[in-house]
Amino acid sequence: MSRSNGSQGTGDIYIRATFQALVDTIIPPTLRQVEVVGTVPAAGAVQLCVDEFVMNEIDHSQFVPVNDEYPTQMPLSKSTAQLLDRGAEQLIRRGLAQHPLSPWIFPGGRLFSALSREDRLQTLALLDRLEVPLHLVPPPYQNNPGMIQTMIDSLTQLTMFGYYSEWFGYGTTRLSPPDYRQVEFFPPGWCLVGYPGPAFGYCDFRGFLLKYPHAKGEYPND
C-alpha cells in the first residue's frame, strides 16, 4: 500500500473529463420538488465538483502491486480513466452502444466521456462483469479481476459519499490536506439528507432504562 502526496490527476484535462463523465453518470442533475417553491433544478455530482473528490480519494489510497515490470507508477486515477475507456471500447465493439458519441460534452475526454449516460452506465456494468480482455487493461488492473470489480464498486460509493458529504462546502480548501480543510459554507448535500450541521451539545444516546423486580432481601423458599 502506498500513499501519494496529493491528487496528481486533478490538473490533467483527460483524467478530469473522464471522472466528470463518471460522476455525471452516477448522479446527474435532476428536478426536485420543494415545498412552496415547487419544482427546481438540483445540481448533479459534476456541479458539486465530486469528480475532484473521487480522484483525490483514489490517488491518496492506491494499491499497486510491487512489480519490477512497472517501475514508473502513474496516478491510479489515470489508470482508472484508461480502464473506463477500455470498457467503452469493448461496449462499442460489441455493438451495445445505444446512442451516437458526443465528444463535446466533456472536452478533453476520450471514448468513455463521449458516450451517453445510458451507455456509460452500461460500460460500468460491462467492466463489473469482467467482459473485457483482462490482458489489455492498464496496470494495476491488468489480469487482476478482483481489483477491477472492487474499483467499479468504489467509484459508485465514493461518488455518493462525496455528493452527500461536506466536500463541496470546503470551498477553496477542498484540495488541501485534511488538516487544513474548513467548511466555508453549508454543503448542499447536508440539506438533501436533512443534516443540521455540526454543533456542540447534541443529546447523546446513553442506552435504555431497564427495570428489574426487587426481591427486597428475601431468599427464595427451597
C-alpha positions as CSV (number, residue, x, y, z in Angstrom):
1,M,0.0,0.0,0.0
2,S,1.4,3.4,-1.0
3,R,0.1,6.8,-0.4
4,S,0.8,9.7,-2.7
5,N,1.4,13.3,-1.6
6,G,-1.6,14.7,-3.5
7,S,-4.1,14.2,-6.2
8,Q,-1.8,14.2,-9.2
9,G,-4.8,13.8,-11.6
10,T,-6.8,16.9,-10.8
11,G,-4.7,19.0,-13.2
12,D,-4.9,16.5,-16.1
13,I,-7.6,17.5,-18.6
14,Y,-8.1,14.0,-19.8
15,I,-8.5,12.5,-16.4
16,R,-10.7,15.3,-15.1
17,A,-13.0,15.0,-18.1
18,T,-13.3,11.2,-17.7
19,F,-14.1,11.5,-14.0
20,Q,-16.7,14.2,-14.7
21,A,-18.3,11.9,-17.1
22,L,-18.2,9.1,-14.5
23,V,-19.9,11.1,-11.6
24,D,-22.4,12.6,-14.1
25,T,-23.4,9.0,-14.9
26,I,-24.0,8.1,-11.3
27,I,-25.6,11.4,-10.1
28,P,-26.8,13.5,-13.0
29,P,-28.6,16.9,-12.5
30,T,-32.3,16.4,-11.7
31,L,-35.5,18.2,-10.9
32,R,-36.7,18.1,-7.2
33,Q,-39.9,19.1,-5.6
34,V,-39.5,21.8,-2.9
35,E,-42.3,22.9,-0.7
36,V,-43.7,26.4,-1.6
37,V,-41.2,26.9,-4.4
38,G,-42.3,23.9,-6.5
39,T,-40.1,22.1,-8.9
40,V,-36.5,23.3,-9.0
41,P,-33.3,22.1,-10.7
42,A,-30.9,20.2,-8.4
43,A,-27.2,20.1,-9.0
44,G,-25.6,16.9,-10.1
45,A,-22.3,15.5,-9.0
46,V,-20.3,17.5,-11.6
47,Q,-21.8,20.8,-10.4
48,L,-20.6,19.9,-6.8
49,C,-17.1,19.0,-8.0
50,V,-17.5,15.4,-6.8
51,D,-15.1,14.3,-9.6
52,E,-12.3,16.0,-7.7
53,F,-13.3,14.2,-4.6
54,V,-13.3,10.8,-6.3
55,M,-9.9,11.4,-8.0
56,N,-8.4,12.7,-4.7
57,E,-9.6,9.7,-2.7
58,I,-8.3,7.3,-5.3
59,D,-4.9,8.9,-5.6
60,H,-4.4,9.1,-1.8
61,S,-5.1,5.4,-1.2
62,Q,-3.8,3.5,-4.1
63,F,-2.9,-0.1,-4.1
64,V,-0.2,-1.0,-6.6
65,P,1.4,-4.5,-6.6
66,V,5.2,-4.5,-6.1
67,N,6.4,-5.5,-9.6
68,D,9.6,-4.6,-11.3
69,E,7.8,-4.7,-14.6
70,Y,6.1,-1.4,-13.9
71,P,8.8,0.7,-12.2
72,T,7.1,4.0,-13.0
73,Q,3.9,4.4,-11.1
74,M,1.2,6.6,-12.7
75,P,-1.7,8.1,-10.6
76,L,-4.4,5.5,-10.0
77,S,-6.9,8.0,-11.3
78,K,-5.2,7.9,-14.7
79,S,-5.1,4.2,-15.0
80,T,-8.7,4.1,-13.9
81,A,-9.6,6.6,-16.6
82,Q,-7.9,4.3,-19.1
83,L,-9.8,1.3,-17.7
84,L,-13.1,3.1,-18.3
85,D,-12.0,3.9,-21.9
86,R,-11.2,0.2,-22.5
87,G,-14.6,-0.7,-21.2
88,A,-16.2,1.9,-23.6
89,E,-14.2,0.5,-26.5
90,Q,-15.5,-3.0,-25.7
91,L,-19.1,-1.8,-25.5
92,I,-18.8,-0.2,-29.0
93,R,-17.0,-3.3,-30.4
94,R,-19.9,-5.5,-29.3
95,G,-22.5,-3.2,-30.8
96,L,-24.1,-2.4,-27.5
97,A,-23.9,1.4,-27.6
98,Q,-27.4,2.8,-28.0
99,H,-26.6,6.4,-28.8
100,P,-24.1,8.4,-31.0
101,L,-20.9,9.7,-29.5
102,S,-20.9,13.3,-28.2
103,P,-17.2,14.3,-27.6
104,W,-18.0,17.9,-26.9
105,I,-19.9,17.3,-23.7
106,F,-16.7,16.7,-21.6
107,P,-13.9,18.3,-23.7
108,G,-10.5,16.6,-23.3
109,G,-12.0,13.2,-22.6
110,R,-11.8,10.2,-24.8
111,L,-14.2,7.3,-25.6
112,F,-15.9,6.8,-22.2
113,S,-16.5,10.6,-21.9
114,A,-18.1,10.7,-25.4
115,L,-20.8,8.1,-24.6
116,S,-24.3,8.9,-23.5
117,R,-25.2,8.5,-19.8
118,E,-27.0,5.3,-20.6
119,D,-24.0,3.9,-22.5
120,R,-21.6,4.9,-19.8
121,L,-23.8,3.1,-17.3
122,Q,-23.7,0.0,-19.5
123,T,-19.9,0.3,-19.7
124,L,-19.6,0.2,-15.9
125,A,-21.8,-2.9,-15.8
126,L,-19.7,-4.5,-18.5
127,L,-16.5,-3.9,-16.5
128,D,-18.1,-5.2,-13.4
129,R,-19.0,-8.4,-15.2
130,L,-15.3,-8.5,-16.4
131,E,-16.4,-8.6,-20.0
132,V,-13.2,-7.1,-21.2
133,P,-9.9,-8.6,-22.3
134,L,-8.1,-8.6,-18.9
135,H,-4.6,-8.6,-20.5
136,L,-5.4,-5.4,-22.4
137,V,-6.5,-3.1,-19.5
138,P,-3.8,-0.9,-17.9
139,P,-1.8,-1.9,-14.8
140,P,-2.5,-2.4,-11.9
141,Y,-5.8,-3.7,-13.3
142,Q,-4.2,-6.0,-15.9
143,N,-5.1,-9.6,-15.2
144,N,-6.5,-8.5,-11.9
145,P,-10.3,-9.2,-12.0
146,G,-10.8,-8.7,-8.3
147,M,-9.3,-5.2,-8.4
148,I,-11.4,-4.2,-11.4
149,Q,-14.6,-5.2,-9.6
150,T,-13.6,-3.6,-6.3
151,M,-12.8,-0.3,-8.2
152,I,-16.1,-0.2,-10.1
153,D,-17.9,-0.7,-6.7
154,S,-15.7,2.0,-5.1
155,L,-16.4,4.5,-7.9
156,T,-20.1,4.4,-7.1
157,Q,-19.7,4.5,-3.4
158,L,-17.2,7.4,-3.5
159,T,-19.4,9.4,-5.8
160,M,-22.3,9.1,-3.4
161,F,-20.2,9.9,-0.4
162,G,-18.7,13.0,-2.0
163,Y,-22.1,14.2,-3.1
164,Y,-23.9,13.9,0.3
165,S,-20.9,14.8,2.5
166,E,-19.4,18.2,3.3
167,W,-17.0,18.0,0.3
168,F,-18.4,20.9,-1.7
169,G,-18.7,23.0,1.4
170,Y,-14.9,23.0,1.9
171,G,-14.8,25.5,-1.0
172,T,-11.3,26.8,-1.7
173,T,-9.8,24.3,0.8
174,R,-11.2,21.2,-0.9
175,L,-7.9,20.0,-2.3
176,S,-5.8,21.0,0.8
177,P,-4.6,18.3,3.2
178,P,-7.4,17.2,5.5
179,D,-6.0,19.1,8.5
180,Y,-6.2,22.3,6.5
181,R,-9.8,22.0,5.2
182,Q,-12.5,24.2,6.6
183,V,-16.2,24.2,5.9
184,E,-16.7,27.6,4.2
185,F,-20.4,27.3,3.6
186,F,-23.3,25.0,4.3
187,P,-22.9,22.0,1.9
188,P,-25.9,21.2,-0.4
189,G,-25.5,17.5,0.5
190,W,-26.4,18.2,4.1
191,C,-29.6,19.9,3.0
192,L,-30.5,16.9,0.9
193,V,-30.1,14.4,3.8
194,G,-31.6,16.8,6.5
195,Y,-28.3,17.0,8.4
196,P,-28.4,20.3,10.5
197,G,-24.6,20.6,10.6
198,P,-22.1,20.0,13.4
199,A,-22.9,21.6,16.8
200,F,-21.9,21.2,20.4
201,G,-24.5,19.8,22.8
202,Y,-26.3,17.2,20.8
203,C,-28.1,14.7,23.0
204,D,-26.0,11.6,23.5
205,F,-27.7,8.2,23.5
206,R,-26.8,6.6,26.8
207,G,-28.7,3.3,26.5
208,F,-32.1,2.0,27.6
209,L,-33.7,2.3,31.0
210,L,-34.3,-1.1,32.4
211,K,-36.5,-2.0,35.4
212,Y,-35.8,-5.1,37.4
213,P,-38.2,-6.6,40.1
214,H,-36.8,-6.1,43.6
215,A,-36.6,-9.1,45.9
216,K,-36.4,-6.9,49.0
217,G,-33.7,-9.0,50.5
218,E,-35.8,-12.2,50.7
219,Y,-34.3,-15.5,49.8
220,P,-36.5,-17.8,47.7
221,N,-38.0,-20.7,49.5
222,D,-36.3,-24.1,48.9
